[in-house]
Each structure stands twice: as C-alpha cells, then as structure tokens.
Amino acid sequence: MTSLYTPEQIEQLFTHVDGRYGFARWGRPIAPIVFGVEDDTLRTVKGAVEAVATFAGHQMAETDPELGANLMFFFFREWSELLDVPDLDRMIPGLADLVGRLSEADASQYRAFRFDDQGGIQAAFVFLRMSGELAKIPAESLALAQAVQVFLLWGDQAFAQASPLAVLPESGATIVRPEIAGVMAAAYDRMMPVAATDASHALRLYARLQASNLTPAPHES
C-alpha cells in the first residue's frame, strides 16, 4: 500500500515537546485490567484492547508472570480518589504530587508507562477522570481511542490536532484512522525494534508501510 503519511509526519508522531524522538512498543503480551466501571464498560474496554492488538499484530494474555496485570485502566470522578487505591503509590512514584498537579490543571486524562531493559513498554496505567467533555464521549469511542494511545509511546502532541479515530460517513461507525492503523502495524512488525530514540526509525516505519501489501483493517465500533 501507499502510506498516507510522509516520513516527516511519522517522525512528528513520536517527537516529544522537548524535541527528542522517543518510540516504544510493548515488549510482552498485554494483560489488561479495568477499575471503576460496570461489567458492560469493562467488556467494552477489553474488547477495544483486543481489537487494537489484532490489527497491530501483538499478543494478549490473561496474566503477566511478573505483574499479574500490566495494563491498568482507572475510571473515576475526582483525581483525589487515586490516593485511596491500595498500593498505587508503589506503582506510580510521587503519586500524591502527581494527583495535586493534575487536579490543579483540571486534567481529564493521564497515561504513565514503565519500560523494560530493552526500552519496550513493560506496563502502562491509564487514568480517566469521567467528568466534563470526557464523560460525554460514547464508551466504545473512548475505549478505542485510549487503546490506540497506550499501544505505543506516542509523542506528546501526536493527537493534539486530530483524533486517532474517524467516523465513517456512510454508516456513522467509529474506526481507527487507516493511517494510524498502518503505522501501528508497521511498528509491531517483528523486524522492527521495540524502542528507538533516533529519528531514522521513522524512515524505517515509512519503508515498512511502503513495502506492505495489506492495509490493516481499522477496528469499527
């Protein structure tokens, strides 16, 4: 297929606010767990993670041998609720200070990552404060967008101007944008590294997209 992105656009997806290039993907199967929601939403979130894993070409697992669950979603109303989660301060260093900063900023979401010795993603934590505009987003769309954003270490501004999702005009269904799905599939190609700090990695992603004969089917919700 022909990439919908230029090499420079791919590079920007993984460029952080300080100007450095920083890419990472999961280096192990993903074992998700969801806190603070009803069973229907739990199934929606896990279904979104499984769908993204399918087109990215990555594995899921029931449990992680070291951590039990290595991808944790937290849904809540106020940031202060996180201070009552048992042992969360052991997994998120400086939790109290972080909660204070997020509360002061009136933030709606936050993602934290832990990395293994090769630089690959070892664990991720997704915090979603369900109030304001975030609470108005349909559960399927919210879950799909969050799954996309936690499958790779994206740049801070990767989706500041455009959502990773799109709506099909003919059906109204929400999908992962084909160009994003393509980048993710290329990133999880077994010949690609689990982590990179040199922008030449973006050229390799672009080449992998150009060499691919199939466009991964973006998940529909």
C-alpha positions in Angstrom: 0.0 0.0 0.0 1.0 3.6 -0.2 1.4 5.3 3.1 -0.9 8.2 3.9 1.9 9.8 5.9 5.3 11.2 4.8 8.4 10.3 6.8 8.3 13.7 8.4 4.7 13.2 9.5 5.6 9.8 11.0 8.5 11.4 12.8 6.2 14.0 14.4 4.0 11.3 15.8 6.9 10.2 18.1 8.5 13.6 18.7 8.1 14.9 22.2 7.7 18.5 23.4 11.4 18.8 24.2 12.2 17.9 20.6 13.6 14.4 21.2 12.4 11.4 19.2 11.1 8.6 21.5 9.3 5.5 20.4 8.4 2.3 22.3 6.1 -0.6 21.8 5.1 -3.4 24.1 7.8 -6.0 24.6 5.5 -8.6 26.1 1.8 -9.8 25.8 -0.7 -7.3 27.2 -2.8 -8.4 30.2 -5.4 -5.6 30.9 -7.5 -4.9 33.9 -10.1 -2.2 34.4 -11.2 -0.5 37.6 -14.2 1.7 38.4 -16.7 0.6 35.8 -19.6 -1.7 35.4 -19.3 -5.0 33.6 -20.6 -3.7 30.3 -18.0 -1.0 30.1 -15.3 -3.4 31.3 -16.1 -5.7 28.3 -16.1 -2.7 26.0 -12.6 -1.6 27.2 -11.1 -5.1 26.9 -12.8 -5.6 23.5 -11.1 -2.4 22.3 -7.7 -3.5 23.5 -8.2 -6.9 21.8 -9.2 -5.2 18.6 -6.2 -3.0 18.5 -3.9 -5.9 19.4 -5.4 -7.8 16.4 -4.6 -5.2 13.7 -1.3 -4.3 15.4 -0.3 -7.9 15.4 0.5 -8.1 19.1 -0.4 -10.7 21.7 -2.8 -10.6 24.6 -2.6 -12.7 27.8 -4.8 -13.4 30.8 -2.0 -12.5 33.2 1.6 -11.2 33.2 4.0 -13.5 35.0 5.6 -10.6 36.9 2.8 -8.1 37.4 -0.4 -10.0 37.1 -2.0 -7.2 35.0 0.3 -4.9 33.1 -2.2 -2.5 31.5 -4.4 -0.9 34.1 -7.4 1.4 33.3 -8.7 3.6 36.2 -12.1 5.4 35.8 -13.1 7.9 38.5 -14.7 11.2 39.2 -12.0 13.1 41.1 -8.2 12.8 41.0 -8.1 12.6 44.8 -9.8 9.1 44.6 -6.5 7.7 43.3 -4.9 8.3 46.7 -7.2 5.7 48.2 -6.2 2.9 45.7 -4.2 0.3 47.6 -0.5 0.1 46.6 -0.9 2.5 43.7 1.7 4.8 45.2 4.2 1.9 44.9 3.5 1.6 41.2 3.3 5.4 40.4 6.2 7.1 42.3 5.3 10.6 43.5 1.6 9.8 43.2 0.4 12.5 45.7 2.3 15.2 43.9 1.0 14.0 40.5 -2.6 14.0 41.8 -2.1 17.5 43.0 -0.7 18.7 39.7 -3.5 17.0 37.7 -6.2 18.3 40.0 -4.8 21.9 39.7 -4.7 21.6 35.9 -8.3 20.2 35.8 -6.9 17.4 33.7 -9.2 14.8 32.3 -6.7 12.0 31.5 -3.2 10.9 32.1 -1.1 7.9 31.0 2.1 6.6 32.7 4.4 3.9 31.3 7.1 1.6 32.7 9.8 0.2 30.5 11.9 -3.0 30.4 15.7 -3.3 30.0 15.3 -3.1 26.2 13.2 0.1 26.4 10.0 -1.7 25.5 6.8 -1.0 27.3 6.5 -3.2 30.4 3.4 -1.7 32.0 1.0 1.1 31.4 -1.5 3.0 33.6 -4.4 4.9 32.1 -6.3 7.4 34.3 -9.6 8.8 33.1 -11.5 11.4 35.1 -15.1 10.9 33.9 -16.4 14.4 34.1 -17.0 17.3 31.6 -16.4 16.6 27.9 -14.8 13.2 28.6 -18.0 11.9 30.2 -19.9 12.7 27.1 -17.9 10.5 24.8 -19.5 7.2 23.9 -17.9 4.3 25.8 -16.9 2.5 22.6 -15.1 5.5 21.1 -13.4 6.4 24.4 -12.1 2.8 24.9 -10.9 2.6 21.3 -9.0 5.9 21.5 -7.4 5.0 24.8 -6.3 1.6 23.5 -4.6 3.2 20.5 -2.8 5.7 22.6 -1.5 3.1 25.1 -0.2 0.6 22.5 2.7 2.8 21.5 4.7 5.5 23.2 3.5 8.4 21.0 4.7 11.9 21.1 3.0 14.3 23.4 1.3 16.2 20.6 0.6 13.2 18.3 -3.2 13.6 18.5 -3.4 17.2 19.6 -4.8 18.3 16.2 -6.6 15.2 15.1 -8.1 12.2 16.9 -6.7 8.7 16.1 -10.3 7.8 15.3 -12.6 8.7 12.4 -16.3 8.3 11.7 -17.5 6.6 8.5 -20.0 9.0 6.9 -22.0 6.2 5.2 -22.6 4.2 8.4 -21.7 6.5 11.3 -19.4 3.8 12.7 -16.2 4.9 14.5 -12.9 3.4 13.3 -9.2 3.8 13.9 -7.9 6.1 11.1 -6.3 3.8 8.4 -3.0 5.8 8.5 -2.8 5.3 12.3 -3.6 1.6 12.0 -0.9 1.3 9.3 1.8 2.9 11.5 0.9 0.7 14.4 1.1 -2.5 12.3 4.4 -1.4 10.9 5.7 -0.6 14.4 4.8 -4.1 15.6 6.5 -5.8 12.6 8.8 -8.4 14.1 11.8 -6.9 12.2 11.3 -3.5 13.9 12.9 -2.6 17.3 10.8 -2.4 20.5 12.3 1.0 21.2 14.1 3.8 19.3 15.5 7.2 20.1 16.8 8.1 16.7 14.5 9.8 14.2 15.8 7.4 11.4 13.4 5.0 13.0 10.6 7.0 11.4 12.1 6.3 7.9 12.1 2.6 8.7 8.4 2.8 9.6 7.7 4.6 6.4 9.6 2.0 4.4 7.7 -0.8 6.2 4.4 0.9 5.2 5.5 1.2 1.6 6.6 -2.4 1.4 3.3 -3.7 2.9 0.8 -5.1 0.5 -2.1 -5.1 3.0 -3.8 -2.3 4.9 -4.7 -3.5 8.4 -8.4 -3.3 8.9 -9.1 -0.5 11.4 -11.4 -1.6 14.2 -15.0 -0.4 13.9 -17.2 0.3 16.9 
